[in-house]
């Protein structure tokens, strides 16, 4: 297992609950747009707030559980997000299959 980070798009401010929650978009290898609600510092080192300019690029820590190739020969990775599960939306889903180019 490898520790890495997956690129996300910070699409906007979600909630003022301290320290502040942002909504992030993570697109999986099938094109599904997963929305994650995270503490802003889990997605970026920048100070963010409700009036910041969105969208922004960010990344979320993850563990690479497996690597493989799809039918087209593209490299894919199965990842597990390394942030507290209570911060995730979409029923607490924390494992995704992405293209390895989305890793940092």
N, CA and C atoms as an extended XYZ file, in Angstrom:
312
Properties=species:S:1:pos:R:3:atomname:S:1:resname:S:1:resid:I:1 pbc="F F F"
N         0.853       -1.174        0.000 N   UNK     1
C         0.000        0.000        0.000 CA  UNK     1
C         0.899        1.237        0.000 C   UNK     1
N         0.544        2.203       -0.833 N   UNK     2
C         1.304        3.435       -0.979 CA  UNK     2
C         0.473        4.609       -0.488 C   UNK     2
N         1.112        5.555        0.183 N   UNK     3
C         0.426        6.782        0.589 CA  UNK     3
C         0.645        7.815       -0.508 C   UNK     3
N        -0.410        8.492       -0.910 N   UNK     4
C        -0.346        9.474       -1.993 CA  UNK     4
C        -1.420       10.534       -1.726 C   UNK     4
N        -1.776       11.265       -2.763 N   UNK     5
C        -2.894       12.213       -2.704 CA  UNK     5
C        -3.588       12.179       -4.060 C   UNK     5
N        -4.886       12.378       -4.048 N   UNK     6
C        -5.672       12.407       -5.276 CA  UNK     6
C        -6.102       13.851       -5.538 C   UNK     6
N        -5.998       14.268       -6.802 N   UNK     7
C        -6.402       15.620       -7.179 CA  UNK     7
C        -7.927       15.745       -7.092 C   UNK     7
N        -8.373       16.867       -6.562 N   UNK     8
C        -9.799       17.193       -6.500 CA  UNK     8
C        -9.986       18.634       -6.946 C   UNK     8
N       -11.210       18.986       -7.247 N   UNK     9
C       -11.568       20.373       -7.516 CA  UNK     9
C       -12.402       20.851       -6.338 C   UNK     9
N       -11.946       21.916       -5.696 N   UNK    10
C       -12.711       22.518       -4.604 CA  UNK    10
C       -13.736       23.427       -5.270 C   UNK    10
N       -15.004       23.021       -5.216 N   UNK    11
C       -16.031       23.717       -5.988 CA  UNK    11
C       -16.719       24.844       -5.227 C   UNK    11
N       -16.607       24.848       -3.907 N   UNK    12
C       -17.235       25.940       -3.172 CA  UNK    12
C       -17.222       25.732       -1.674 C   UNK    12
N       -17.651       26.766       -0.991 N   UNK    13
C       -17.765       26.741        0.462 CA  UNK    13
C       -19.024       25.976        0.803 C   UNK    13
N       -18.944       25.087        1.776 N   UNK    14
C       -20.080       24.229        2.112 CA  UNK    14
C       -20.750       24.650        3.424 C   UNK    14
N       -19.913       24.946        4.441 N   UNK    15
C       -20.476       25.215        5.759 CA  UNK    15
C       -19.475       26.000        6.596 C   UNK    15
N       -19.982       26.877        7.453 N   UNK    16
C       -19.121       27.685        8.312 CA  UNK    16
C       -18.683       26.967        9.581 C   UNK    16
N       -19.082       25.736        9.776 N   UNK    17
C       -18.681       24.992       10.970 CA  UNK    17
C       -17.161       25.028       11.088 C   UNK    17
N       -16.630       25.536       12.212 N   UNK    18
C       -15.166       25.701       12.333 CA  UNK    18
C       -14.422       24.386       12.088 C   UNK    18
N       -13.365       24.422       11.313 N   UNK    19
C       -12.667       25.568       10.753 CA  UNK    19
C       -13.227       25.994        9.403 C   UNK    19
N       -14.223       25.340        8.915 N   UNK    20
C       -14.800       25.633        7.607 CA  UNK    20
C       -14.778       24.386        6.739 C   UNK    20
N       -15.894       24.132        6.086 N   UNK    21
C       -16.057       22.935        5.262 CA  UNK    21
C       -16.217       23.365        3.813 C   UNK    21
N       -15.474       22.707        2.924 N   UNK    22
C       -15.597       22.965        1.493 CA  UNK    22
C       -16.185       21.740        0.805 C   UNK    22
N       -16.784       21.967       -0.347 N   UNK    23
C       -17.282       20.875       -1.174 CA  UNK    23
C       -16.265       20.634       -2.273 C   UNK    23
N       -15.868       19.373       -2.411 N   UNK    24
C       -14.877       18.993       -3.419 CA  UNK    24
C       -15.489       18.011       -4.398 C   UNK    24
N       -14.983       18.038       -5.608 N   UNK    25
C       -15.398       17.114       -6.655 CA  UNK    25
C       -14.256       16.145       -6.938 C   UNK    25
N       -14.561       14.853       -6.905 N   UNK    26
C       -13.623       13.801       -7.265 CA  UNK    26
C       -14.294       12.977       -8.354 C   UNK    26
N       -13.697       12.938       -9.541 N   UNK    27
C       -14.270       12.198      -10.660 CA  UNK    27
C       -13.553       10.859      -10.761 C   UNK    27
N       -14.333        9.776      -10.703 N   UNK    28
C       -13.732        8.441      -10.778 CA  UNK    28
C       -13.457        8.046      -12.227 C   UNK    28
N       -12.897        6.865      -12.424 N   UNK    29
C       -12.490        6.434      -13.767 CA  UNK    29
C       -13.670        6.236      -14.724 C   UNK    29
N       -14.875        6.101      -14.166 N   UNK    30
C       -16.067        5.936      -15.001 CA  UNK    30
C       -16.740        7.272      -15.308 C   UNK    30
N       -16.189        8.365      -14.768 N   UNK    31
C       -16.746        9.689      -15.020 CA  UNK    31
C       -17.754       10.146      -13.983 C   UNK    31
N       -18.008        9.342      -12.935 N   UNK    32
C       -18.949        9.758      -11.892 CA  UNK    32
C       -18.299       10.850      -11.040 C   UNK    32
N       -19.047       11.911      -10.827 N   UNK    33
C       -18.596       13.054      -10.039 CA  UNK    33
C       -19.058       12.860       -8.602 C   UNK    33
N       -18.118       12.484       -7.735 N   UNK    34
C       -18.408       12.297       -6.314 CA  UNK    34
C       -18.199       13.624       -5.600 C   UNK    34
N       -19.125       13.998       -4.743 N   UNK    35
C       -19.004       15.232       -3.972 CA  UNK    35
C       -18.616       14.884       -2.542 C   UNK    35
N       -17.558       15.521       -2.077 N   UNK    36
C       -17.036       15.303       -0.738 CA  UNK    36
C       -17.100       16.598        0.049 C   UNK    36
N       -17.532       16.532        1.287 N   UNK    37
C       -17.524       17.688        2.179 CA  UNK    37
C       -16.383       17.487        3.167 C   UNK    37
N       -15.360       18.347        3.076 N   UNK    38
C       -14.143       18.186        3.866 CA  UNK    38
C       -13.768       19.477        4.565 C   UNK    38
N       -13.057       19.355        5.686 N   UNK    39
C       -12.445       20.534        6.288 CA  UNK    39
C       -11.499       21.104        5.235 C   UNK    39
N       -11.523       22.419        5.043 N   UNK    40
C       -10.768       22.997        3.928 CA  UNK    40
C        -9.298       22.622        3.983 C   UNK    40
N        -8.724       22.493        5.165 N   UNK    41
C        -7.288       22.185        5.248 CA  UNK    41
C        -6.983       20.729        4.892 C   UNK    41
N        -8.010       19.873        4.738 N   UNK    42
C        -7.784       18.516        4.239 CA  UNK    42
C        -7.652       18.502        2.715 C   UNK    42
N        -8.000       19.621        2.061 N   UNK    43
C        -7.962       19.687        0.597 CA  UNK    43
C        -6.943       20.686        0.051 C   UNK    43
N        -6.463       21.618        0.892 N   UNK    44
C        -5.520       22.629        0.424 CA  UNK    44
C        -4.760       23.225        1.606 C   UNK    44
N        -3.628       23.834        1.299 N   UNK    45
C        -2.867       24.540        2.329 CA  UNK    45
C        -3.261       26.013        2.387 C   UNK    45
N        -4.066       26.460        1.431 N   UNK    46
C        -4.513       27.854        1.391 CA  UNK    46
C        -5.590       28.100        2.443 C   UNK    46
N        -5.632       29.319        2.956 N   UNK    47
C        -6.715       29.724        3.846 CA  UNK    47
C        -7.939       29.997        2.975 C   UNK    47
N        -9.035       29.319        3.244 N   UNK    48
C       -10.244       29.505        2.450 CA  UNK    48
C       -11.384       29.988        3.323 C   UNK    48
N       -12.359       30.595        2.676 N   UNK    49
C       -13.554       31.058        3.357 CA  UNK    49
C       -14.704       31.127        2.377 C   UNK    49
N       -15.856       31.588        2.837 N   UNK    50
C       -17.033       31.634        1.970 CA  UNK    50
C       -16.881       32.576        0.783 C   UNK    50
N       -15.949       33.530        0.862 N   UNK    51
C       -15.801       34.507       -0.214 CA  UNK    51
C       -14.562       34.263       -1.070 C   UNK    51
N       -13.917       33.123       -0.871 N   UNK    52
C       -12.767       32.761       -1.721 CA  UNK    52
C       -13.252       32.526       -3.135 C   UNK    52
N       -12.334       32.645       -4.090 N   UNK    53
C       -12.668       32.405       -5.498 CA  UNK    53
C       -12.678       30.899       -5.768 C   UNK    53
N       -13.810       30.377       -6.198 N   UNK    54
C       -13.947       28.956       -6.521 CA  UNK    54
C       -14.287       28.825       -7.989 C   UNK    54
N       -13.938       27.735       -8.654 N   UNK    55
C       -13.287       26.520       -8.159 CA  UNK    55
C       -11.775       26.694       -8.005 C   UNK    55
N       -11.196       25.826       -7.173 N   UNK    56
C        -9.759       25.787       -6.924 CA  UNK    56
C        -9.268       24.347       -7.029 C   UNK    56
N        -7.998       24.205       -7.336 N   UNK    57
C        -7.411       22.872       -7.346 CA  UNK    57
C        -7.015       22.496       -5.927 C   UNK    57
N        -7.176       21.239       -5.602 N   UNK    58
C        -6.788       20.737       -4.297 CA  UNK    58
C        -6.375       19.286       -4.416 C   UNK    58
N        -6.046       18.703       -3.294 N   UNK    59
C        -5.730       17.281       -3.257 CA  UNK    59
C        -6.091       16.743       -1.884 C   UNK    59
N        -6.418       15.466       -1.851 N   UNK    60
C        -6.840       14.813       -0.623 CA  UNK    60
C        -5.942       13.610       -0.393 C   UNK    60
N        -5.398       13.459        0.811 N   UNK    61
C        -4.555       12.298        1.099 CA  UNK    61
C        -5.316       10.989        0.882 C   UNK    61
N        -4.608        9.999        0.366 N   UNK    62
C        -5.228        8.698        0.122 CA  UNK    62
C        -4.187        7.588        0.220 C   UNK    62
N        -4.682        6.384        0.288 N   UNK    63
C        -3.843        5.187        0.237 CA  UNK    63
C        -4.143        4.490       -1.075 C   UNK    63
N        -3.111        4.102       -1.804 N   UNK    64
C        -3.301        3.344       -3.033 CA  UNK    64
C        -3.358        1.875       -2.644 C   UNK    64
N        -4.521        1.273       -2.826 N   UNK    65
C        -4.740       -0.110       -2.424 CA  UNK    65
C        -4.342       -1.104       -3.501 C   UNK    65
N        -4.477       -0.692       -4.773 N   UNK    66
C        -4.198       -1.606       -5.886 CA  UNK    66
C        -4.005       -0.789       -7.151 C   UNK    66
N        -3.220       -1.324       -8.058 N   UNK    67
C        -3.030       -0.722       -9.387 CA  UNK    67
C        -3.281       -1.796      -10.429 C   UNK    67
N        -3.882       -1.390      -11.538 N   UNK    68
C        -4.157       -2.325      -12.627 CA  UNK    68
C        -4.321       -1.535      -13.920 C   UNK    68
N        -4.678       -2.237      -14.978 N   UNK    69
C        -4.934       -1.613      -16.282 CA  UNK    69
C        -6.379       -1.906      -16.667 C   UNK    69
N        -7.010       -0.932      -17.333 N   UNK    70
C        -8.361       -1.195      -17.819 CA  UNK    70
C        -8.291       -1.838      -19.200 C   UNK    70
N        -9.445       -2.083      -19.792 N   UNK    71
C        -9.519       -2.747      -21.101 CA  UNK    71
C        -8.792       -1.975      -22.196 C   UNK    71
N        -8.705       -0.664      -22.051 N   UNK    72
C        -8.054        0.197      -23.044 CA  UNK    72
C        -6.558        0.361      -22.798 C   UNK    72
N        -6.046       -0.258      -21.732 N   UNK    73
C        -4.629       -0.153      -21.430 CA  UNK    73
C        -4.263        1.042      -20.567 C   UNK    73
N        -5.266        1.748      -20.035 N   UNK    74
C        -4.981        2.880      -19.148 CA  UNK    74
C        -4.741        2.367      -17.734 C   UNK    74
N        -3.790        2.986      -17.060 N   UNK    75
C        -3.443        2.602      -15.699 CA  UNK    75
C        -4.465        3.174      -14.721 C   UNK    75
N        -5.002        2.301      -13.864 N   UNK    76
C        -5.976        2.732      -12.872 CA  UNK    76
C        -5.475        2.358      -11.478 C   UNK    76
N        -6.005        3.036      -10.489 N   UNK    77
C        -5.652        2.769       -9.102 CA  UNK    77
C        -6.924        2.715       -8.276 C   UNK    77
N        -6.959        1.765       -7.338 N   UNK    78
C        -8.028        1.734       -6.347 CA  UNK    78
C        -7.472        2.445       -5.132 C   UNK    78
N        -8.184        3.492       -4.686 N   UNK    79
C        -7.698        4.298       -3.561 CA  UNK    79
C        -8.708        4.297       -2.419 C   UNK    79
N        -8.188        4.623       -1.246 N   UNK    80
C        -9.023        4.849       -0.075 CA  UNK    80
C        -8.628        6.205        0.485 C   UNK    80
N        -9.595        7.095        0.634 N   UNK    81
C        -9.293        8.422        1.158 CA  UNK    81
C        -8.831        8.320        2.603 C   UNK    81
N        -7.848        9.127        2.944 N   UNK    82
C        -7.265        9.103        4.283 CA  UNK    82
C        -7.706       10.322        5.091 C   UNK    82
N        -8.999       10.591        5.082 N   UNK    83
C        -9.582       11.671        5.890 CA  UNK    83
C       -10.684       11.047        6.737 C   UNK    83
N       -11.047       11.673        7.848 N   UNK    84
C       -12.094       11.084        8.702 CA  UNK    84
C       -13.392       10.835        7.941 C   UNK    84
N       -13.930        9.642        8.074 N   UNK    85
C       -15.127        9.258        7.323 CA  UNK    85
C       -16.327       10.146        7.587 C   UNK    85
N       -16.441       10.720        8.789 N   UNK    86
C       -17.615       11.537        9.071 CA  UNK    86
C       -17.643       12.795        8.211 C   UNK    86
N       -16.511       13.133        7.568 N   UNK    87
C       -16.480       14.316        6.715 CA  UNK    87
C       -16.953       14.031        5.291 C   UNK    87
N       -17.071       12.764        4.930 N   UNK    88
C       -17.412       12.435        3.554 CA  UNK    88
C       -18.909       12.450        3.325 C   UNK    88
N       -19.280       12.849        2.116 N   UNK    89
C       -20.683       12.779        1.744 CA  UNK    89
C       -20.904       11.465        0.984 C   UNK    89
N       -22.006       11.343        0.300 N   UNK    90
C       -22.331       10.168       -0.510 CA  UNK    90
C       -22.258        8.879        0.311 C   UNK    90
N       -22.949        8.861        1.431 N   UNK    91
C       -23.071        7.669        2.267 CA  UNK    91
C       -21.760        7.156        2.830 C   UNK    91
N       -20.788        8.031        3.027 N   UNK    92
C       -19.533        7.621        3.634 CA  UNK    92
C       -18.618        6.804        2.740 C   UNK    92
N       -18.877        6.792        1.439 N   UNK    93
C       -18.012        6.066        0.506 CA  UNK    93
C       -16.611        6.655        0.601 C   UNK    93
N       -15.593        5.802        0.737 N   UNK    94
C       -14.225        6.309        0.833 CA  UNK    94
C       -13.253        5.578       -0.099 C   UNK    94
N       -13.740        4.624       -0.898 N   UNK    95
C       -12.878        3.930       -1.854 CA  UNK    95
C       -13.369        4.210       -3.270 C   UNK    95
N       -12.399        4.494       -4.153 N   UNK    96
C       -12.715        4.871       -5.529 CA  UNK    96
C       -11.696        4.264       -6.471 C   UNK    96
N       -12.095        4.051       -7.712 N   UNK    97
C       -11.157        3.682       -8.770 CA  UNK    97
C       -10.964        4.909       -9.645 C   UNK    97
N        -9.710        5.314       -9.802 N   UNK    98
C        -9.370        6.510      -10.566 CA  UNK    98
C        -8.265        6.176      -11.562 C   UNK    98
N        -8.000        7.086      -12.494 N   UNK    99
C        -6.838        6.941      -13.364 CA  UNK    99
C        -5.610        7.385      -12.569 C   UNK    99
N        -4.487        6.708      -12.757 N   UNK   100
C        -3.307        7.013      -11.962 CA  UNK   100
C        -2.798        8.440      -12.199 C   UNK   100
N        -3.158        9.069      -13.314 N   UNK   101
C        -2.790       10.454      -13.571 CA  UNK   101
C        -3.435       11.436      -12.600 C   UNK   101
N        -4.439       10.982      -11.870 N   UNK   102
C        -5.105       11.833      -10.881 CA  UNK   102
C        -4.361       11.828       -9.545 C   UNK   102
N        -3.335       11.005       -9.411 N   UNK   103
C        -2.558       10.956       -8.182 CA  UNK   103
C        -1.459       12.009       -8.220 C   UNK   103
N        -1.109       12.534       -7.047 N   UNK   104
C         0.009       13.475       -6.969 CA  UNK   104
C         1.125       12.850       -6.165 C   UNK   104
